[in-house]
């Protein structure tokens, strides 16, 4: 959660998008992007990874003239592959590890199953880049069309300071490379207003750029430079001084407000209102139903129905609801990444990985220390830390431990293990392991992956004991097979996340998922018994 809130993951995804767009063909762009997803998902929760990469993959699909339906399921599968490669890659892995500890078995180390995991991920990556897109339908991107209806543009402005990165920037084809998703409508230089196409115009200190962009584009611009869109409102402080600037400190949110009919703001400009010092929020952009002007937002006289994009601390944004002159649009609020803590969160995450991977601390202790460090060093506050906990995972872990103890104490696991062995009388450990993997993989698409981990880990350990092989290989079968929920959108949360952006139906997952499960099964059967010397 700390990595997500500080924008580390979002910034990395944008870098990957820029690199992938430079690839010469759609296959290489898809292969490169999915490889990055696998690497990131090995260390971070799959859900935020997929959420952030959905628009990235949509942009890449559009770049190569393809429907997003060809790219969304591969994105979900790639995140699952990444989760197979490290202990913290998915909650399923941690559940299996917790059950092993409770049963008195040696727990997995951080990278103990990375080699077989990478083999499976590599084979799966080839499938989702070469074969899966050919099996997927070419559908209209419903999610994109819905999103475009909410893509009306805001008018914003950029004041070029003495240390601005824009200084010296020259337009190419009317577009400034450092403002890729922002349309520059006017450049105000002193008393002169310059209009497109800006031939031979370079940006200078003191220029004011009037830009038009969607909220998403403005948010991305803020992620790159938190103060980029702050308009110069030097005369609206109403005597309170410039020292108080709450929109630059602490947790920040974006929100949209509408000027209501009869508002005292109608007919006034932002400096005349003194908005930011009355509300402790700053206006970043103005959206108007009528034709968009070429004026600076500091010179626009507000009208009823105008929508203002504002930034401020959560409490100050919430207090906007008490105003009679404006209405806060509830669904419009969202948190902004705490960019100043990005390096801190990255260092803490790296420390957790190093401590756990080196064996200096158990994974549980290392993770708890990392979570505490996120709070102690201000990356997250206590409320954010508690909100980041998934109650389903916590409850499932508790249930897994209780069920594991019950099956061990009552002999239920040993009984089922003996029955499975007797059903395959005379078969080698490799055959038993292979059949066991396939059984769990099939059930993972009927019940949840975590339920499979809870139910089958005690059985796997007892099964290994009965046939006289190390429990590690059978526990590993649970880790990989339980993650093979590829044939159903219900088996894994990332599958549900990509359903709408890809306009998928249930059958689309079955069509692409069943062959992938069989490929994973064959790869596991050929590699893991050899790797563990069964």
Secondary structure, DSSP 8 states (H G I E B T S, - for coil): -HHHHTTHHHHHHHHHHHHHHTSSSHHHHHHHHHHHHHHHHTTS-HHHHHHHHHHHHHHHHHHTT--GGGTHHHHHHHHHHHHTSSTTS-HHHHHHHHHHHHTT-----TTTTHHHHHHHHHHHHHHHHHTHHHHS-----HHHHHHHHT---EEEEEE--TT-TTTT-B-BTTB-GGGTT-EEEEEEETTEEE-TT-TT-B--TT-EEEEEE-HHHHHHHHHH-TTTT----TT-STTS-SS--GGGSSS-EEEEEEE-TT-TTTT--HHHHTHHHHHS-EEEEEE-SS----S-TTT----TT-EEEEEE-HHHHHHGGG-SSEEEEEEEEEE---GGGHHHHHHHHHHHHHHHHHTSS-HHHHHHHHHHHHHHTTSS-HHHHHHTS-HHHHHHHHHHHHHHHHHHHHTHHHHHHHHHHHHTTT--HHHHHHHHHHHHHHHHTTS-HHHHHHHHHHHHHHHHHHHTS-HHHHHHHHHHHHT---S-TTSSHHHHHHHHHHT--HHHHHHHHHHHHHHHHHHHHHHHHHHTT-
